[in-house]
């Protein structure tokens, strides 16, 4: 998750279930802002985490409301306008009902594979089945306007097409990222591989993109604004499909007491959509003995999200997947004269990256060698180096410039729909915007060319970073962009982490998955395929689930 709203009001709760399972609250006082790892921020400016651990009996504190209405079973609801007129305030659910819902949700998660590796168990990121714990999730879905939901789904195929066209313009990518290359070593290495592919004139005829476009709904303007467009390792297609089913199950079981219609939660076909796109790409490669290689990190506690995709590929499409790290591909990879890629002696039809998006994935030259080997091969890359670069923050900022979309798209209606989603995005060579951000840093987010969460700069740290860059006067400012900070609505939510129930005030971010497959001039797939809803405490800036900032959620259309 990207830019967010800060709020001092948050609370936690804990309780013991009647069957002796105890839930203890870890956080009655804590800082939700992660310490910055950015070298632009001095150590004295970093915030430390403060934890006060205290086991308490179950307590419920109603959030303030001008309209609190009694409902069946003694619970209370806060009036939130939906098509049905009222939406349950999770903080007002009575103790007995909440205990049942929490217990049922934990059982459902365990039985249906809504799980991740437990960080406290040493081998949980390497050996399947060892140290599993339920994925962090919201107990109930988040209310979301149906009109904005439909808007996000409608623009997904347009963004898919935009990424494909941008990826084909090698000069645009190289020129737009030329200053960034001087300031950011990681982007520089990616551009070097891209440059070699341009020099070899080797074209990717079959192009596969599995994307996710992330949005927040701005409270003041009521505009759905794009945070970022992910073109590599768009995670949670597997677990996001499950959380939607969990919420449908809970609302169905407790429909009489909650008064909510489970059919208002959109069905989430993310994992089947991604699997279908990968399977179709495998078919286009036209070698029935070939495999799909999933590039993974050495330790991956989110492996079950990935295994869900592999399972659907095998059971529904009879496509075999093989998990390999970049170093393993370097050691086992071989490029035949005709461009065929072999890994461990097996022909590779598709390379699907769930690693390789951050500098930490490249421990040595071995990993870079593997990346270049795959790029030079005839295997279908998801993403190709061009798609990867097309999803960088700097390219996002370039595309937001006036008349830039017209370079890649012809349809004026499509262009208008995309532009309506754009938040303010600026380069740091815009002196007026930089000065404004120094004067009013709370209205901006400073973003580096990084994926994976925990990298952005907020608040007074923005001012400090910009002043330092001005003082140093080097090329380092090219490694960053400035983005308008979005302030979404704050909602009461019940968050579940490691079997512990937390009562919090939260904000949410909607991600729409998109799949795009093209073979030369033939577009085989271009569609929206499911969604990811992430919810985080409103006082937290960052919001990645895997990075530990947010929880999985779903939508309740209003």
C-alpha positions in Angstrom: 0.0 0.0 0.0 1.2 3.5 -0.8 0.1 6.9 0.5 -2.2 6.9 3.5 -3.9 8.9 6.2 -2.5 9.3 9.7 -4.7 9.2 12.7 -3.9 9.0 16.4 -7.0 7.0 17.3 -6.6 3.3 17.4 -7.3 0.7 20.0 -6.9 -3.1 20.5 -8.9 -5.7 22.3 -8.3 -9.2 23.6 -10.5 -12.0 25.0 -10.6 -15.6 26.0 -12.9 -18.0 24.2 -15.0 -20.4 26.3 -12.9 -23.4 25.1 -9.8 -22.1 26.8 -8.2 -20.6 23.6 -6.7 -17.3 24.8 -6.3 -14.2 22.7 -3.9 -11.6 24.2 -3.5 -8.1 23.0 0.0 -7.0 22.2 -0.6 -3.4 21.4 -2.4 -0.9 23.5 0.4 1.6 22.8 2.6 1.4 19.7 4.0 3.4 16.9 2.7 2.2 13.5 5.3 4.0 11.4 8.1 1.7 10.4 11.7 2.9 10.9 13.0 4.3 7.6 15.8 2.3 5.9 16.4 5.3 3.6 19.9 6.8 3.7 18.5 10.2 3.3 16.9 10.1 6.7 19.3 10.6 9.6 19.2 8.0 12.5 17.8 10.6 14.8 14.8 11.0 12.6 13.8 7.3 12.6 10.9 6.3 14.7 11.3 3.3 17.0 8.5 0.8 17.8 7.1 1.0 21.3 5.2 -2.0 22.5 3.2 -2.4 25.7 2.1 -6.0 26.2 -0.7 -6.6 28.5 -3.3 -9.4 28.7 -6.7 -8.1 29.5 -10.2 -9.4 29.7 -12.5 -8.8 26.8 -13.5 -5.1 26.4 -15.5 -3.4 23.8 -15.3 0.4 23.2 -17.8 1.8 20.9 -16.4 4.3 18.4 -18.1 7.7 18.5 -21.1 8.0 16.2 -24.0 10.2 15.8 -26.2 7.3 14.8 -25.9 4.1 16.6 -28.8 1.7 16.2 -29.7 -1.5 18.1 -30.0 -4.7 16.1 -31.0 -8.3 16.6 -29.1 -10.2 19.2 -28.2 -7.2 21.3 -25.4 -6.0 19.0 -25.1 -2.4 17.8 -24.4 -1.1 14.4 -23.2 2.2 13.2 -25.1 3.8 10.4 -23.1 3.6 7.2 -25.1 4.2 4.0 -25.2 1.2 1.6 -28.0 0.2 -0.8 -29.5 -1.7 2.1 -29.4 1.4 4.3 -27.3 0.2 7.2 -23.8 -1.4 7.5 -22.6 -3.1 10.7 -20.0 -1.3 12.7 -17.6 -4.1 13.6 -16.6 -2.3 16.8 -20.2 -2.5 18.0 -20.7 -6.3 17.7 -21.6 -7.9 21.0 -19.0 -10.1 22.7 -20.7 -13.4 22.2 -21.3 -12.9 18.5 -17.8 -11.6 17.9 -16.2 -14.6 19.7 -18.2 -17.0 17.5 -17.2 -15.2 14.3 -13.5 -15.1 15.3 -13.4 -18.8 16.1 -15.2 -19.7 12.9 -12.9 -17.5 10.8 -9.8 -19.1 12.3 -11.2 -22.6 11.7 -12.1 -21.7 8.1 -8.7 -20.2 7.4 -6.9 -23.3 8.7 -9.1 -25.7 6.7 -9.0 -23.8 3.4 -5.4 -22.8 3.2 -5.6 -19.1 4.0 -2.1 -19.4 5.6 1.4 -18.0 5.6 4.6 -19.1 7.2 5.1 -18.3 10.9 8.0 -15.9 11.2 8.9 -17.4 14.6 9.4 -20.9 13.1 12.9 -21.2 11.5 12.0 -23.4 8.5 8.5 -21.9 7.8 9.8 -20.1 4.7 11.5 -23.1 3.1 9.7 -26.3 4.0 5.9 -26.5 3.1 3.7 -27.5 6.0 6.2 -26.4 8.7 5.1 -23.5 10.9 1.9 -22.4 9.3 -0.3 -19.6 10.7 -3.4 -18.0 9.3 -2.7 -15.0 7.0 -3.5 -11.6 8.6 -7.0 -10.7 7.7 -9.9 -8.4 8.5 -12.8 -10.2 10.1 -15.4 -8.4 8.0 -15.3 -6.9 4.5 -14.8 -3.2 3.9 -17.6 -1.1 2.6 -16.8 0.3 -0.9 -18.8 2.2 -3.5 -19.9 0.0 -6.3 -19.4 2.8 -8.8 -15.8 3.1 -8.0 -15.4 -0.7 -8.0 -16.8 -0.8 -11.5 -14.5 2.1 -12.6 -11.4 0.3 -11.3 -12.4 -2.9 -13.2 -13.2 -1.0 -16.4 -9.8 0.7 -16.7 -7.8 -2.6 -16.0 -7.7 -3.7 -19.7 -6.8 -0.2 -20.8 -3.8 -0.2 -18.4 -2.9 -3.6 -19.7 -2.7 -2.3 -23.2 -0.8 0.8 -22.1 1.9 -1.3 -20.4 2.3 -3.4 -23.5 2.7 -0.4 -25.8 5.1 1.4 -23.5 7.2 -1.8 -23.3 7.7 -1.7 -27.1 9.1 1.8 -27.0 12.7 1.1 -26.0 13.8 4.6 -26.6 11.1 6.0 -24.3 12.1 3.7 -21.5 15.8 4.4 -21.8 15.4 8.1 -22.2 12.9 8.4 -19.3 15.1 6.5 -16.9 18.4 7.9 -18.1 18.8 10.2 -15.0 17.5 7.5 -12.7 20.2 5.2 -14.0 22.9 7.5 -12.8 21.4 7.7 -9.3 20.1 4.2 -8.7 22.4 1.1 -9.2 19.5 -1.4 -9.3 17.6 0.4 -12.1 20.9 0.8 -13.9 21.5 -2.9 -14.0 17.9 -3.5 -15.3 18.5 -0.9 -18.0 21.8 -2.6 -19.0 19.9 -5.8 -19.7 17.2 -3.9 -21.5 19.9 -2.2 -23.6 21.5 -5.5 -24.6 18.1 -6.8 -25.7 17.6 -3.7 -27.9 21.0 -4.1 -29.4 20.4 -7.8 -30.2 17.1 -6.8 -31.9 15.6 -9.9 -30.2 11.8 -9.3 -29.9 9.5 -11.0 -27.5 6.7 -12.1 -29.9 4.6 -13.7 -27.1 4.1 -11.2 -24.3 2.5 -12.0 -20.9 1.6 -9.5 -18.3 0.1 -10.3 -14.9 -0.4 -6.9 -13.3 -2.1 -5.2 -10.4 -3.1 -1.6 -10.3 -3.5 -0.2 -6.8 -5.9 2.6 -5.8 -7.2 4.6 -2.9 -10.5 6.5 -2.7 -9.8 10.0 -1.7 -12.3 11.1 1.0 -12.4 14.8 0.1 -12.7 14.6 -3.7 -14.4 11.2 -3.9 -11.9 10.3 -6.7 -10.4 6.9 -7.1 -6.7 7.6 -7.5 -4.0 5.2 -8.6 -1.2 4.5 -6.1 1.0 2.5 -8.5 0.8 -0.1 -11.3 2.7 -3.4 -10.5 4.1 -5.3 -13.4 6.3 -7.8 -11.6 5.5 -10.3 -8.8 1.9 -9.1 -8.3 1.2 -11.1 -5.2 -1.9 -12.5 -3.4 -3.9 -13.8 -6.3 -4.3 -17.0 -4.3 -5.0 -15.7 -0.8 -7.1 -12.8 -2.0 -9.5 -15.3 -3.6 -9.8 -17.1 -0.3 -10.4 -14.0 1.9 -13.4 -13.2 -0.3 -14.8 -16.7 0.2 -14.2 -16.5 4.0 -16.2 -13.2 4.2 -19.0 -14.7 2.1 -19.1 -17.7 4.4 -19.2 -15.6 7.6 -21.8 -13.2 6.3 -23.9 -16.1 5.1 -23.7 -18.0 8.3 -24.5 -14.9 10.5 -26.8 -13.2 8.0 -29.8 -13.1 10.3 -27.9 -11.4 13.1 -25.7 -9.1 11.0 -28.3 -8.2 8.4 -25.7 -8.2 5.6 -26.0 -9.9 2.2 -23.0 -12.0 1.3 -23.8 -11.6 -2.4 -22.7 -7.9 -2.1 -19.1 -9.3 -1.8 -17.8 -9.6 -5.4 -16.6 -13.0 -6.4 -12.8 -13.0 -6.7 -11.4 -15.1 -9.6 -7.8 -13.8 -9.2 -6.1 -17.2 -8.9 -8.1 -18.8 -11.7 -7.6 -15.8 -13.9 -3.8 -15.7 -13.4 -3.6 -19.5 -13.9 -5.6 -19.3 -17.1 -3.3 -16.6 -18.5 -0.2 -18.7 -17.6 -1.7 -21.8 -19.1 -2.6 -20.0 -22.3 1.0 -18.6 -22.6 2.3 -22.2 -22.0 0.0 -23.4 -24.9 1.3 -20.6 -27.2 4.8 -21.8 -26.6 3.7 -25.1 -28.1 5.8 -27.7 -26.3 3.7 -30.1 -24.2 6.8 -31.3 -22.3 7.8 -27.8 -21.2 7.3 -26.4 -17.7 6.6 -23.1 -16.1 9.4 -21.9 -13.8 8.4 -19.8 -10.9 11.3 -17.6 -9.8 11.2 -17.5 -6.0 13.2 -16.1 -3.1 15.4 -18.4 -1.0 13.0 -18.0 1.9 9.3 -17.3 1.2 6.8 -17.2 4.0 4.1 -16.3 1.4 4.7 -19.6 -0.5 1.2 -20.8 -0.1 -0.2 -17.9 -2.1 2.2 -19.1 -4.9 1.3 -22.8 -4.3 -2.4 -22.1 -4.9 -1.5 -20.8 -8.3 0.7 -23.8 -9.1 -2.1 -26.1 -7.8 -4.8 -24.6 -10.1 -2.3 -24.7 -13.0 -1.8 -28.4 -12.5 -5.3 -29.6 -11.6 -7.2 -27.4 -14.1 -4.7 -27.0 -16.9 -2.3 -29.9 -16.5 0.7 -27.5 -16.5 3.7 -28.4 -14.4 5.5 -25.7 -12.4 9.0 -25.8 -11.0 10.2 -23.4 -8.2 13.7 -22.1 -8.6 15.8 -19.3 -7.1 17.8 -17.0 -9.3 21.1 -18.6 -8.1 19.6 -22.1 -8.9 18.7 -20.9 -12.4 22.3 -19.6 -12.9 23.7 -23.0 -11.8 21.2 -25.2 -13.7 20.3 -23.0 -16.7 21.4 -23.6 -20.2 20.6 -21.7 -23.4 20.4 -23.8 -26.6 21.4 -22.4 -30.0 17.8 -22.0 -31.0 17.0 -19.9 -27.9 15.4 -22.8 -25.9 15.9 -22.3 -22.1 16.7 -25.5 -20.1 16.7 -25.4 -16.3 17.7 -28.6 -14.6 17.4 -30.4 -18.0 13.7 -29.3 -18.5 12.5 -27.1 -21.3 11.0 -23.8 -19.9 8.0 -22.4 -21.7 7.2 -19.6 -19.2 9.3 -17.8 -16.5 7.0 -16.3 -13.9 8.8 -13.9 -11.5 7.8 -13.9 -7.8 11.3 -12.6 -7.0 13.8 -10.3 -8.8 11.9 -7.1 -8.1 14.3 -5.7 -5.4 18.0 -5.3 -4.9 17.9 -7.8 -2.0 17.1 -10.6 -4.5 20.5 -10.1 -6.2 23.1 -11.2 -3.7 25.8 -11.6 -6.3 26.6 -11.6 -10.0 25.1 -15.1 -10.2 21.6 -13.7 -9.9 22.2 -11.0 -12.5 23.6 -13.7 -14.8 20.4 -15.7 -14.4 18.3 -12.7 -15.2 20.1 -12.0 -18.4 20.1 -15.7 -19.4 16.3 -15.9 -19.1 15.9 -12.6 -20.9 18.0 -13.8 -23.9 16.0 -17.0 -24.2 12.9 -17.8 -26.2 11.0 -18.6 -23.0 8.0 -16.3 -22.3 8.9 -13.9 -19.5 6.4 -12.6 -17.0 7.4 -9.9 -16.9 10.0 -9.3 -19.6 12.6 -6.7 -18.8 10.6 -4.2 -20.8 7.4 -4.9 -18.8 9.4 -4.6 -15.6 10.8 -1.2 -16.5 7.4 0.0 -17.7 6.1 -0.5 -14.2 8.7 1.7 -12.4 7.6 4.7 -10.4 9.5 7.0 -12.8 7.6 5.7 -15.8 4.4 6.1 -13.9 5.3 9.8 -13.3 6.3 10.3 -17.0 3.0 8.9 -18.2 1.1 11.4 -16.0 2.6 14.3 -17.9 0.3 16.3 -20.3 -0.2 14.7 -23.7 2.0 11.7 -22.8 -0.7 9.1 -22.9 -1.5 10.2 -26.5 1.9 8.9 -27.5 0.7 5.3 -26.8 -3.1 5.3 -27.0 -5.4 6.5 -29.7 -8.9 6.3 -28.1 -9.7 9.6 -26.4 -12.3 8.0 -24.1 -9.7 5.5 -22.9 -7.2 8.2 -22.3 -9.7 10.2 -20.3 -10.6 7.2 -18.1 -6.9 6.6 -17.3 -6.2 10.3 -16.6 -9.1 10.5 -14.2 -7.3 7.9 -12.0 -4.0 9.8 -11.9 -2.9 11.4 -8.7 -0.4 14.2 -8.8 3.0 12.9 -9.8 6.2 15.0 -10.2 9.9 14.7 -10.9 12.3 16.3 -8.4 13.6 18.6 -11.1 10.4 20.6 -10.7 11.6 23.3 -8.4 8.2 24.7 -7.6 6.8 21.4 -6.5 9.9 20.6 -4.5 9.6 23.9 -2.7 5.9 23.3 -2.0 6.8 19.8 -0.6 9.4 21.3 1.7 6.8 23.9 3.0 3.9 21.3 3.2 5.5 17.9 3.4 2.4 16.3 4.9 0.7 16.6 1.5 3.3 14.6 -0.4 4.9 11.1 -0.5 8.5 10.7 -1.7 9.0 7.4 -3.6 12.1 5.6 -4.7 12.3 3.1 -7.6 11.5 0.2 -5.3 8.8 -2.5 -4.9 7.8 -4.6 -1.8 6.8 -2.0 0.8 8.7 -0.1 3.4 10.5 2.2 1.1 8.5 5.4 0.9 9.2 8.7 2.7 6.4 10.6 4.6 5.8 13.7 6.7 8.7 15.7 8.0 11.1 13.1 6.6 10.1 14.4 3.1 11.2 17.9 4.1 14.5 16.6 5.6 15.2 14.4 2.5 14.5 17.2 0.0 16.7 19.7 1.9 19.5 17.2 2.1 19.3 16.5 -1.7 19.3 20.3 -2.4 22.4 20.8 -0.2 24.3 17.9 -1.8 23.4 18.9 -5.3 24.1 15.6 -7.0 22.1 13.3 -9.2 20.6 11.4 -6.4 17.3 13.3 -6.7 16.7 11.3 -9.9 16.2 8.2 -7.9 12.9 9.6 -6.5 9.6 11.0 -7.5 7.0 13.0 -5.5 3.4 12.0 -5.3 0.3 13.6 -4.0 -0.7 12.1 -0.7 -4.1 10.6 -0.7 -6.4 10.7 2.4 -9.0 7.9 2.3 -11.9 7.5 4.7 -11.1 6.0 8.1 -13.3 3.0 9.1 -13.7 0.8 12.2 -12.4 -2.7 11.6 -11.5 -5.9 13.4 -8.1 -7.2 12.4 -6.8 -10.7 13.0 -3.1 -11.5 13.4 -1.7 -14.8 14.8 -5.1 -15.6 16.4 -5.3 -12.2 18.1 -8.3 -9.9 17.6 -7.5 -6.2 17.3 -10.1 -3.4 17.3 -8.6 -0.6 15.0 -9.5 2.4 12.9 -8.2 1.7 9.4 -7.9 2.7 5.8 -7.9 0.5 2.7 -6.3 0.1 -0.7 -7.9 -1.7 -3.6 -5.8 -3.6 -6.1 -7.2 -4.8 -9.4 -5.5 -7.7 -11.1 -5.1 -7.7 -14.8 -4.0 -10.3 -17.3 -2.6 -9.6 -20.8 -1.4 -12.2 -23.3 -0.4 -11.4 -26.9 1.2 -13.4 -29.7 2.5 -11.0 -32.3 -0.6 -9.1 -33.5 -3.1 -11.3 -31.8 -4.4 -10.3 -28.4 -5.4 -13.6 -26.7 -6.3 -12.2 -23.2 -6.9 -8.7 -22.0 -9.1 -8.6 -18.9 -9.6 -7.7 -15.3 -9.3 -10.9 -13.2 -10.0 -10.4 -9.6 -8.9 -8.0 -6.8 -6.9 -7.6 -3.7 -8.2 -5.5 -0.8 -5.6 -4.5 1.8 -6.5 -2.8 5.1 -4.1 -1.2 7.6 -4.2 0.8 10.7 -4.9 4.5 9.8 -1.7 5.7 11.5 0.5 3.4 9.4 2.1 4.9 6.3 3.3 1.7 4.6 0.8 -1.1 3.8 2.3 -4.3 2.3 0.8 -7.5 3.7 3.9 -9.6 3.2 6.0 -6.8 4.7 3.8 -6.9 7.8 2.0 -3.6 7.5 -1.5 -4.6 6.4 -4.1 -7.4 6.4 -6.1 -9.1 3.6 -9.6 -7.9 3.2 -12.5 -8.0 0.7 -15.2 -5.6 -0.5 -18.8 -5.1 0.5 -20.3 -3.1 -2.4 -22.4 -0.1 -1.3 
